[in-house]
Amino acid sequence: MLIDINAHIGHWPFKQLKYNTCATLLERMNKFGVDISVVSNLNGVFYKNTQSANEELFDEIRSSKKFANRYIPFAVINPIYAGWQNDLEICVKKMGMKGICLYPLYHDYEISDPACVELVKRARDLGLIITFTHRIVDSRQRSWMDISKEWTMKDILPIIQEVNDAKYFVVNAANSMAVSDEEAALLKKTDMLIDTSGRSLSNLGEMIKKFGKDKFAFGTHSPVLDYLAGLLRIESLRESEADKSTKELLRSGNAKRILGI
Amino acid sequence: MSAAGLMLGAGIPDFGLKNSSGTSSYDIMKEAMKYRKIDSHIHANLFADSDPELLLDYADRLGIQKLVISRPITELDRPHQEFRDSNDIIIRVMKQYSDRFIGQFTVNPKYGKESLEEIKRCVGQGMIGLKVYYQVKINDKSFYPIIEKMIDLKMITLMHAYCGLGRGGYRTKYGNAFPDESVPEDFVDVARRYPEALLQFAHIGAGSDWEYECKILKDYPNIFVDVSGSNNEENMINFAVRCLGEDRLFFGSDNSYYQSVSKILSADLTEAQRKKIFFENYNSILRKGGYNVD
């Protein structure tokens, strides 16, 4: 079984995306053997009122029976925008969303902002997974209207330190994964997964040694990145780096555990 | 039905995932290993994680048979001797693993006479192409004699390239970050002057604006493009094939190993197109000088 913990529908304002609907993403999943995708709506990165994006995602998933058991929707929530508490409630209790994606760089707040901390705590209490990304696109080729900053693992640590009993996804790990021994120990204790789509996982075998085999899961960062890099990083691991049971954890076992499925 | 409609009175949707199943048993390793590959752009002993044994480790796990290695000098205004020393490193590696590595020499075009002598020396040692960084732009006059020499040798010139439109997003205000970095328009300029030259525009996946690059290079058949670099955007290969055709693209990693293979596997290509990009296109270039590997 293969579970993708990092997929999106929606648009990017500065470049055309392919396979960015539930229907076309499903074609990719079927072609490459992906059973389930965690999916959120990229439009929420740019809408001031992100709830509109969550409604779009919900509507799209509900539009066809063939999507029903293939997608796990995550909401995009902006904790400094009006009504996010009510939006979160609706996303969880009426739309069945299992996690949230936060974009502090795009929504212009600090990860340690009290509003962000409050949202993460509330998500924790609801049993949701909280997702942060190193970046959405490669900033070197960004539009002049896009943001220039990208994150490293260290940039995400403050919220994990603040709310260390929540569940986290760190996706598209494209930049430094360097952390101190103390920080590594904290991450090991945290219920978190790093998806395999990011370029900084070029030595996944070493990363598993450093953070543990329960800390990684297959992810595509589709439709921004090519669909297969994350899978190739897993499947090309040698037996000495990841035995059969470890590869199963990476393909779906770790994702199942944290998603509760 | 809208989300709002569903919310009124509807229960919590059940995204029940029991019996969820993909309909394919895609075997990515089988796919990766079935294509012969020449990595047209990779560096040895240049930075961390680029020692030859590590390159071969990655190559073995991804089914890459031949690696075209180089060691350009990435600092500007370095003396000729440094370039010569760098070439010696590649010659040693190339000879140590002669069944896997194909060597490219590097020169500082600012030292014209010495560069031509160095090319002669390196070719004598079995090297088969030129890799240049941005000591000068590709269309700088000081580079003309070197291009002419490469034409005589029927060898390809791989030059670092960039498109600064998106770098910082400030091209229109400030120009490229490095004034002597070649942009697509510089390649076009020199391709027009030397239509018989074999030119390799480096790494459209290196963080530059690959749509801009492909559109500028579209009509110049002697400019080939390697798709290396850490950026593996989903539509890059499809767009490049549509813009440049299937015969002008080379597989390459620039030491970004996994995404260099996956971006080609995941693209909407025919088997024949994948074979061309992974192997045949670059081998055709090597064949022109009698250096093909099949």
Interface residues (C-beta under 8 A of the other chain):
Chain A: M1 L2 K15 Q16 L17 K18 Y19 M29 N30 K31 F32 G33 V34 D35 I36 N54 E55 E56 F58 D59 I61 R62 A68 N69 R70 Y71 I72 P73 I90 K93 K94 M95 G96 K98 V137 D138 R140 Q141 R142 S143 W144 M145 D146 S148 A174 R199 S202 N203 S222 P223 V224 L225 D226 Y227 L228 A229 L231 L232 R233 E235 S236 R238 I261
Chain B: M1 S2 A3 A4 L6 M7 A10 I12 P13 D14 F15 G16 L17 K18 N19 S20 S21 G22 T23 S24 S25 Y26 I28 M29 A32 D49 R61 L62 G166 R167 G168 G169 Y170 A206 G207 S208 D209 W210 E211 S230 N231 N232 E233 E234 N235 M236 I237 N238 S256 Y257 Y258 Q259 V261 S262 K263 L265 S266 A267
